[in-house]
Amino acid sequence: MKLKLRVILVGLLLVLVLLGAAGVAVSWAPDVPVDQLKARWAPPPSRFLELDGLQVHYRDEGPRDDAETIVLLHGTSASLHTWEGWARELRPTRRVVRFDLPGFALTGPNRQNDYSTDAYVAFVAAMLDKLQLRRVVLAGNSLGGQIAWSFAGTYPDRVARLILVDASGYAPESLKQPPSVPIGFRIANTPGLRWLMQRTLPRKVIESSVRNVYGDPARVTPELVDLYAAMTLREGNRQALGRRFEQGYTGNVGLLGKIKAPTLILWGGRDRLVPLESGQRFARDIADARLVVLDTLGHVPQEEDPASTVREVQWFLSSPARVSRP
């Protein structure tokens, strides 16, 4: 009887191993060289410039005589494409600059393997210098929002206005509501699973992760999943994502008191990754800030519903210098 039970258990284990191997084989996805991705994901007006050893993917659109260029910073595992709806509405009258941050999308990993907030702030400063942009309107979503407010606190005279879209930065343990982290991020942040993630990419993981950050998951299209999958497969990005998580998402909130720029805070009411409590705290901690809650949207409202969110931006850009307090 014991022998029969042992045989059954060994058989079940073998079946599980075979199923696991089959799953890995089906989802096997090696890195893709950036040159193979450019044709589909970097057509004109995309360009590349050399900066600190990186070939930075960027788009620079709209009139060059615009006094206040708007610069858009994307979040973790996203790309400059997340701002397409805003860029389409703003570029007829305003210069709009957006780029893929180091470690993500077509720009890819940096040589230093450094994805700290300080490194990103230095990168943004160097990028603005390269484009000869002294003073800008700076907007950022999620990690891009954390970089944006950190930059505005570090270089207050270089930011004319600040736009934070579901920005990160407060320590998660200081918030009452714990975040709902997408499965792709959880895998990337788990050392035991990270090796597997760097070699496989089940489409369902990408789709589930994107749906997790939308207020209405039905808005997630197959084409959008294609985009996020391609940006993840760019050579080196999966390794960089693991390193990014190791370096943490808590910012130097002491910089918030140094921000001089009028600030618009946009927040998805259904954001499960960075709850509304963070938006409310930014509105309290930044001297001249206005919070707008978008009840039906999630963590990437500029992507999920660009039309309604860009209207708030257009109002803000045309408003008087101060937006909240006399």
CORCORVEN-V688056 format. One record per helix or strand. SS is the DSSP state (A for helix, B for strand). FROM is the first residue (numbers start at 1). LEN is the number of residues. If there is no record, write none. Layout:
# CORCORVEN-V688056
ss:SS from:FROM len:LEN
ss:SS from:FROM len:LEN
This chain:
# CORCORVEN-V688056
ss:A from:2 len:26
ss:B from:28 len:1
ss:B from:32 len:1
ss:A from:34 len:8
ss:B from:47 len:5
ss:B from:54 len:8
ss:B from:70 len:4
ss:A from:80 len:11
ss:B from:96 len:4
ss:A from:117 len:14
ss:B from:136 len:6
ss:A from:143 len:12
ss:A from:156 len:3
ss:B from:159 len:7
ss:A from:172 len:3
ss:A from:183 len:6
ss:A from:191 len:7
ss:B from:200 len:1
ss:A from:203 len:10
ss:A from:217 len:3
ss:A from:222 len:12
ss:B from:234 len:1
ss:A from:237 len:10
ss:A from:253 len:6
ss:B from:262 len:7
ss:A from:276 len:10
ss:B from:289 len:6
ss:A from:301 len:4
ss:A from:306 len:13
